[in-house]
Amino acid sequence: MLYTALILGLLGSFHCVGMCGPIAFLLPLDRENRGTRILQLSSYHFGRILTYSLLGLLFGIAGNTLHFFGIQQQLSIGMGIVMIISILAPIRFTNKFSVTRPIYKLVGKVKNALGAALKKKEPETFFIIGFLNGLLPCGLVYMAVFGAIALGKPLQGSVYMALFGIGTIPLMTTAIYLGNFLTNNIKQRILKVIPVVVVVVGLLFILRGLGLGIPYVSPSEKVAVEQVSSQYECH
């Protein structure tokens, strides 16, 4: 299921440009030295991906804890359902369960630190901006986190979130170089596709949990157990 992270990142990056675009546009890049500019951008993206990876590790541990209770398949189904509900449920309903409300003070501190970092132009500035950027509330990141939980393993959860971050790099980099290059009409069309992608990914996680015997999509429980056993034998 790791490939779904790249899909979320690639297509979801259109959403990222809208949400995080203003931060990207304000990056104090060196516009004269191309080599320095590339290093600065790489540092910024590395900071974001590191944050996503740490989040994936954290929530992967949570998923692994549930895995020990023998509910791995149910966990995958549950996270898939949560993804779909979060897209299909009315906004006024989902707003009641905003993830950021209990930690709004922490989010405020992150924004303040980000604002201060954007005013500097030191070697570590771009890494700090990227790291803090990854901590900002984002519905798409939440969807990726659900995927990390559903995988039920810390390492896989970390890799899942890293791949999600890597998927956002091409468009985010293009936006940084070219600015707000998409017309509103194109943006609206693309934004309509993103919920569809999230629902499809949710369905894939549900299929994975059902164990219908479909290769690479919904392997049977027996096959999954054999694969895990063979991995342990190799070690």
Buried (B, 14 or more C-beta within 10 A) or exposed (E): BEEBBBBBBBBBBBBBBBBBBEBBEBBBBEEEEEEEBEBBBBBBBBBBBBBBBBBBBBBBBBBBEBBEEEBBBEBBBBBBBBBBEBBEEEEEEBEEEEEEEEEEEEBEEBBEBBEEBBEEEEEEBBBBBBBBBBBBBBBBBBBBBBBBBBBBBBEBBBBBBBBBBBBBBEBBBBBBEEEEEBEEEEBEEBEEEBBEBBBBBBBBBBBBBBBEEEEEEBBBEEEBEEEEEEEEEEE
